[in-house]
Amino acid sequence: MFKGRRIKFDEVTTNFGEVTGIVKGNIDLDEGLNLTANTQVTSIKDVFKTIKQDPKNMSVSGKVEGDLKVIGGFKNPQVFISLKNKDKIRIDRVDFSNVKQI
């Protein structure tokens, strides 16, 4: 929804590469960004593919879902990401049942 110089997102489904999420919040042309997104369950391989990174010298597999928050100005926004696994995560040849960032 547009209101003046503000665009409001209210549970808009969007894709960022191979990752699908639901976005809430607003983009204000004067005040900047205030957005949150909840991603659907996505394979780790698709996450790495989307951010154009490749884990060097090891294989990684499994599925994750995440919460993202983007706040601040357009030139230097702050991005906060929280991921949690939805099944076993395999890094190289080792399985992990519970993976979380600190």
C-alpha angles and dihedrals in degrees: 000000000000120000116170106303093343130094115200122204117200110184097324114175112225141163129228104190106301094345120094121200146162114242128206130174136051147284111218116190090211102037103030133226131348107165137146127190133189114203127215119239107291134177115254089234090060091049091053090045091052094051090042094238129130122201102239120236097349140073121239126191140166139081131279140178126203151192120223132190124191117188138161139039127343095246097051113013121176115236122198120189129189119185132185129183122244097196137001115319116216118204111184100320099329123100121215121192098192122034124171136158123242 
